Amino acid sequence: MAIVPHYETLVISLLFCVTQAATFSAATSSVWSKVETGPPDAILGIAQAFRECQDDRKVNVCVGAYRDTQGKPWVLPTVRAAEQKLLENDDPKDYLPIEGDTGFITEAVKFAYGQNVDLSTVAAVQTLSGTGACRIGGEFLAHFWENKNIYIPTPTWGNHWKIFKECGLETHPYRYYDRSTNRLDLIGFIEDLEAAPEGSIILLHACAHNPTGCDPTLDQWKRIADVLERKGHLAFFDSAYQGFASGDAERDAAAFRYVTDRKTIPVLLAQSFAKNFGLYGERCGTLSMICSGEEERQRLLSQLRCVIRPMYSSPPRHGSSIVKTVLSDSQLAPQYYEECATMANRIQAMRELLVKTLAEVGSTHDWSHVSEQIGMFAFTGMSEEMCDQLTKDYAIYLTRDGRISIAGLNDSNIRYVAEAIHAVTDGKSITGN
């Protein structure tokens, strides 16, 4: 048999490799060829478009993240102080237990339920912020709550629908906001709770409703709680803005605590520390639920661990360590409450200034609903066409439902934004008529 020269062997080997690579590439391509492009996220897609915009006038009033008077992100001084303490104490980086840091959970529960809460009656786990809390809660309810119907306010944070659908729950809308008046639709709200099958899950915003900023009064909450109790509904509260809404964490917890204190309504709470601590990227939150006592608490925790373990195994520890350090420190805790109030007060000042400036630039619309709303967002009443025009003609980026992030406004851009809003709304309705 003839001996093939070395270089010929090398060429043959290379040709074989190229052929195999091409075959593998074609096979790989065909395997995934039917995967369609997913739709962009409604909010994050707008943020991406803002970053790519080259217009010097551009303003971002879309993403819900606090900005200071210079339009810059603000890290709370207490957060930096807590990080310094963690560094000095050589805080470890070990895995947390499946349920999370018990010290953090204790502080988070007291923050939400009150300092005198009986911890044996609250089963709580650390989660990946409020999104993760909603998902864990939805998964738990899909397994252990008999009625799989969950009623979600219209409008709401868009991710709510996706989260609970993915959990296997049956999602339904209930009336919440009346665009014809730019106010709470309490009658429709109550009627839909009454019409829901007994024992349904009712998703409720604890404070600073997203996207409307329109909250029921405490008297209205009492009427809502009466229906929840009579119908045997489960109240699933999403609390993303406690302390950040009014600047007073106790005031922002009043509605939630009223419902839990009745002790006749099953309650779950999804709690986030993204907004009120500025820990957007740390993904820090809890899921908690009221129970009858220690024995039941342990049973619930065992099942919550079973939900978490195959999902992400255990939560990250840095953000929870910060919150725990701040809330448990006799000096940092009161300072934190002042810093939180600083954020809330700046947003409220911008809210009032926007309404005032709209009048100054000539708008004859009644913008009082914006003044009455609370929290990071204002639900303006603008139509999708108006929002599109704001972006196209003025490089002002917002969601198409007319929601704007008040935190994105400051003394440098508020008049420009007001003039643009006036330009696209002048002579047109902002009440959906």
C-alpha positions in Angstrom: 0.0 0.0 0.0 1.3 3.4 -1.0 2.3 5.8 1.8 0.5 9.2 1.6 2.9 12.1 2.1 2.5 14.0 5.4 1.2 17.2 3.8 -1.4 15.3 1.8 -2.6 13.6 5.1 -2.9 17.1 6.6 -4.9 18.4 3.7 -7.3 15.4 3.9 -7.7 15.9 7.6 -8.5 19.6 7.2 -11.0 18.9 4.5 -12.7 16.3 6.7 -12.9 18.8 9.6 -14.4 21.5 7.4 -16.9 19.1 6.0 -17.9 17.9 9.5 -18.1 21.5 10.7 -20.4 22.5 7.8 -22.6 19.5 8.4 -22.8 20.3 12.2 -23.5 23.9 11.5 -26.3 23.0 9.0 -27.7 20.5 11.5 -27.6 23.0 14.3 -29.2 25.7 12.2 -32.1 23.4 11.2 -32.7 22.4 14.8 -33.5 25.9 15.8 -34.8 27.2 12.5 -38.5 27.3 13.7 -37.7 29.4 16.8 -39.4 32.7 16.2 -38.1 36.1 17.5 -39.7 36.9 20.8 -41.4 40.3 21.3 -39.4 43.0 23.0 -40.3 44.0 26.5 -42.7 46.9 26.4 -40.7 48.9 29.0 -37.1 47.7 28.6 -37.4 48.1 24.8 -38.3 51.8 25.2 -35.3 52.2 27.5 -33.1 50.7 24.8 -34.5 53.0 22.2 -33.8 56.0 24.5 -30.1 54.9 24.9 -29.7 54.7 21.1 -31.4 58.0 20.4 -29.0 60.7 19.3 -31.3 63.7 19.9 -29.8 66.1 22.5 -33.3 67.0 23.7 -34.2 63.4 24.7 -35.9 62.7 28.0 -36.5 59.3 29.6 -39.7 59.2 31.6 -40.2 55.5 31.1 -38.3 53.2 33.4 -39.2 53.2 37.0 -35.9 54.1 38.7 -35.2 57.1 40.9 -33.1 59.9 39.5 -31.8 62.9 41.5 -32.1 66.6 40.5 -29.3 66.2 38.0 -31.0 63.2 36.4 -28.5 60.8 37.9 -29.0 57.5 39.8 -28.7 58.0 43.6 -27.1 55.4 45.9 -28.5 56.1 49.4 -25.8 57.1 51.9 -27.1 54.5 54.3 -26.6 51.8 51.6 -23.0 52.9 51.2 -22.5 52.9 55.0 -24.0 49.4 55.2 -21.6 48.2 52.5 -18.7 49.6 54.4 -19.8 47.8 57.5 -20.1 44.6 55.6 -16.6 45.1 54.2 -15.1 45.9 57.6 -16.8 42.8 59.1 -15.4 40.6 56.3 -19.0 39.5 55.4 -18.8 36.0 53.8 -20.0 35.0 50.4 -21.3 31.6 51.3 -24.6 30.2 50.0 -27.6 31.3 51.9 -30.2 28.7 52.9 -33.0 28.0 50.4 -35.3 30.4 52.2 -32.7 33.1 52.5 -31.1 35.1 55.3 -33.3 34.8 58.4 -32.1 38.1 59.8 -33.0 40.0 56.7 -36.4 38.2 56.6 -37.1 39.2 60.2 -36.4 42.9 59.4 -38.4 42.8 56.2 -41.4 41.3 57.9 -41.3 43.9 60.7 -41.0 46.6 58.1 -44.1 45.4 56.3 -46.3 44.1 59.1 -45.2 46.4 61.9 -42.5 46.1 64.6 -44.8 44.2 67.0 -45.8 41.5 64.5 -45.9 37.9 65.9 -43.2 36.3 63.8 -44.6 32.8 64.5 -47.7 33.8 62.4 -45.8 34.8 59.3 -44.2 32.3 56.9 -41.6 34.2 54.8 -38.8 33.5 52.4 -36.3 35.7 50.6 -36.9 36.2 46.9 -35.5 37.7 43.8 -37.1 41.1 44.4 -40.8 41.6 43.9 -40.9 39.8 40.6 -39.5 36.6 42.1 -41.9 37.0 45.1 -44.9 37.1 42.7 -43.6 34.1 40.9 -42.9 32.0 44.0 -46.3 33.0 45.4 -48.1 32.1 42.2 -46.4 28.7 42.0 -47.3 28.0 45.6 -51.0 29.0 45.0 -51.1 26.9 41.9 -50.2 23.9 44.0 -52.1 24.5 47.2 -55.0 27.0 46.7 -58.1 25.3 45.4 -59.4 28.1 43.2 -56.9 28.8 40.4 -58.5 32.1 39.3 -56.5 35.2 39.9 -58.0 38.6 39.3 -55.6 41.4 38.2 -56.4 45.1 38.1 -56.7 46.9 34.8 -54.4 48.5 34.3 -51.5 47.0 36.1 -47.7 46.4 35.8 -47.6 44.4 32.6 -45.4 41.6 34.0 -48.1 40.6 36.4 -50.1 38.9 33.6 -47.1 37.0 32.3 -45.9 35.9 35.8 -49.2 34.4 37.0 -50.0 32.8 33.6 -46.7 31.1 33.6 -47.5 29.8 37.1 -50.5 28.0 35.7 -53.1 30.3 37.2 -56.2 31.5 35.3 -55.8 35.2 34.9 -58.8 37.6 34.7 -59.1 41.4 34.8 -61.0 43.4 37.3 -61.9 47.1 36.8 -59.7 49.4 38.7 -59.2 52.7 36.9 -61.8 54.8 35.0 -60.1 56.6 32.1 -63.2 58.7 31.6 -62.7 60.4 34.9 -58.9 59.6 35.5 -59.9 58.3 39.0 -60.4 55.0 40.8 -63.4 53.0 39.5 -64.5 51.8 42.9 -68.0 50.7 41.8 -66.5 48.5 39.0 -63.8 47.3 41.4 -66.4 46.1 44.0 -68.8 44.7 41.4 -66.0 42.5 39.8 -64.9 41.3 43.2 -68.5 40.3 44.0 -68.8 38.5 40.7 -65.6 36.5 41.0 -66.1 32.9 42.1 -65.7 32.4 45.9 -62.2 31.9 47.0 -60.6 33.6 44.1 -57.1 35.2 44.3 -57.2 39.0 44.1 -54.0 40.8 43.2 -53.8 44.1 45.0 -51.2 46.9 45.0 -50.3 47.8 48.5 -49.6 51.4 47.7 -48.6 53.7 44.8 -50.5 51.6 42.2 -48.4 51.0 39.1 -49.1 52.5 36.5 -51.8 54.8 37.7 -50.5 56.2 41.1 -54.2 56.0 42.1 -54.8 54.4 45.5 -58.0 53.7 47.3 -58.6 55.7 50.5 -58.6 53.8 53.8 -62.4 54.0 53.9 -62.5 52.5 50.4 -60.1 49.8 51.4 -62.5 48.9 54.2 -65.3 48.4 51.6 -62.9 46.3 49.5 -61.9 44.2 52.6 -65.6 43.6 53.4 -66.0 42.0 50.0 -62.8 40.0 50.3 -64.0 38.6 53.6 -67.5 37.8 52.5 -66.5 36.1 49.3 -63.6 34.1 50.9 -61.1 35.6 48.5 -57.4 35.5 49.0 -55.6 38.9 49.0 -52.3 38.8 47.2 -50.6 42.2 47.9 -47.7 43.4 45.8 -45.7 46.0 47.8 -43.0 47.6 45.7 -43.1 51.2 47.1 -43.5 51.1 50.8 -41.9 54.3 52.1 -41.1 55.5 48.6 -44.7 56.4 47.9 -45.5 59.0 50.6 -42.1 59.2 52.3 -43.7 57.5 55.4 -43.3 53.7 55.5 -46.0 53.4 58.2 -48.5 55.3 56.2 -47.8 53.3 53.0 -48.4 50.1 54.9 -51.7 51.2 56.4 -54.0 49.5 53.8 -52.1 46.2 53.9 -52.0 46.1 57.7 -55.7 46.9 57.9 -56.5 43.8 55.8 -54.1 41.6 57.7 -55.2 42.8 61.1 -58.8 41.7 60.3 -57.5 38.1 60.6 -60.4 36.9 58.4 -58.8 37.2 55.0 -56.0 34.9 53.7 -53.0 37.1 52.8 -49.9 36.8 50.7 -47.4 39.6 50.4 -44.8 40.1 47.6 -42.3 42.7 48.9 -39.5 44.5 47.0 -36.6 46.6 48.2 -35.6 47.9 44.7 -37.3 51.3 44.8 -37.3 52.2 48.5 -33.7 51.2 49.0 -32.5 52.0 45.5 -31.3 48.4 45.2 -32.5 47.9 41.7 -29.8 45.6 40.6 -29.5 43.5 43.8 -32.9 41.7 43.4 -33.9 41.8 47.0 -37.3 40.9 48.3 -39.5 38.6 50.2 -42.7 36.5 49.9 -44.7 36.1 53.1 -48.0 34.8 54.2 -50.2 34.8 57.3 -50.5 31.5 59.1 -52.0 30.2 62.3 -48.8 29.5 64.3 -45.4 27.9 64.4 -46.4 24.4 63.3 -48.2 25.7 60.2 -45.4 28.1 59.5 -42.9 25.3 59.3 -45.1 23.3 57.0 -45.6 26.3 54.7 -41.8 27.0 54.7 -41.1 23.4 53.7 -43.3 23.8 50.7 -41.9 27.2 49.7 -38.4 25.6 49.8 -39.7 22.9 47.5 -40.8 25.6 45.0 -37.5 27.6 45.2 -35.0 24.8 45.2 -35.5 23.7 41.5 -36.0 27.3 40.4 -32.8 29.2 41.6 -31.7 27.1 44.6 -31.0 30.0 47.0 -31.1 33.8 46.8 -28.2 36.3 46.4 -27.0 37.7 49.7 -25.5 41.2 49.1 -28.7 43.2 48.8 -30.4 41.4 51.7 -27.3 42.0 53.9 -27.5 45.7 53.1 -31.2 45.9 54.1 -30.7 43.9 57.2 -27.7 46.0 58.3 -29.6 49.3 57.7 -32.9 48.3 59.4 -31.2 46.7 62.4 -28.8 49.5 63.1 -30.0 52.2 65.6 -28.2 55.0 63.7 -28.7 53.9 60.1 -32.4 53.0 60.4 -33.6 56.5 61.2 -31.2 58.0 58.7 -32.6 55.6 56.1 -36.2 56.8 56.7 -35.1 60.4 56.1 -33.4 59.4 52.9 -36.4 57.5 51.7 -38.5 60.6 52.4 -36.1 62.7 50.5 -36.8 60.7 47.3 -40.5 60.7 47.9 -40.6 64.4 48.5 -38.6 65.2 45.4 -41.0 63.2 43.3 -44.0 64.9 44.9 -42.5 68.3 44.2 -41.9 67.4 40.5 -45.5 66.1 40.3 -46.9 69.4 41.6 -44.5 71.4 39.4 -45.5 69.5 36.3 -49.1 70.4 36.8 -48.2 74.0 37.5 -46.0 74.3 34.5 -48.6 72.7 32.2 -50.9 75.6 33.2 -48.2 78.1 32.6 -47.5 76.9 29.1 -51.1 77.3 28.2 -52.8 73.9 28.8 -56.5 74.2 29.6 -56.9 70.6 30.6 -57.7 69.6 34.1 -54.5 67.9 35.3 -55.7 67.6 39.0 -55.6 63.8 38.7 -51.9 64.0 38.3 -51.6 66.0 41.5 -53.8 63.5 43.4 -51.8 60.5 42.4 -48.9 59.2 44.4 -45.6 57.4 43.9 -43.1 57.3 41.1 -45.6 57.3 38.2 -48.3 59.6 36.8 -51.1 58.2 34.6 -51.6 61.2 32.4 -54.6 60.1 30.3 -52.7 60.6 27.1 -53.6 58.3 24.2 -51.2 55.9 22.4 -51.1 58.4 19.5 -50.1 61.2 21.8 -47.4 59.1 23.4 -46.1 58.1 19.9 -46.0 61.8 18.9 -44.1 62.7 22.1 -41.4 60.2 21.2 -41.3 60.9 17.5 -41.4 64.7 17.5 -39.9 65.5 20.9 -37.6 62.5 21.8 -39.6 62.0 25.1 -39.7 58.3 25.8 -42.6 56.9 27.8 -44.9 53.8 27.7 -47.8 54.0 25.3 -50.4 53.8 28.0 -49.7 57.4 29.0 -47.7 56.6 32.1 -44.7 58.8 32.9 -42.1 58.4 35.5 -42.1 61.5 37.6 -38.6 60.6 38.8 -37.3 61.3 35.3 -38.3 65.0 35.6 -36.1 67.7 37.0 -35.7 71.5 36.9 -33.7 71.3 33.6 -36.3 69.3 31.6 -39.7 69.9 33.1 -40.7 72.9 31.1 -39.6 71.2 27.9 -41.7 68.1 28.8 -44.7 70.3 29.8 -44.5 72.2 26.5 -44.4 68.9 24.5 -47.3 67.4 26.4 -49.3 70.6 25.8 -48.5 70.5 22.1 -49.7 66.9 21.7 -52.8 67.2 23.9 -54.0 70.7 23.0 -57.6 70.6 21.7 -57.8 66.8 22.3 -59.4 64.8 25.1 -57.3 63.2 27.9 -60.2 61.3 29.4 -60.6 58.6 26.9 -63.8 60.0 25.5 
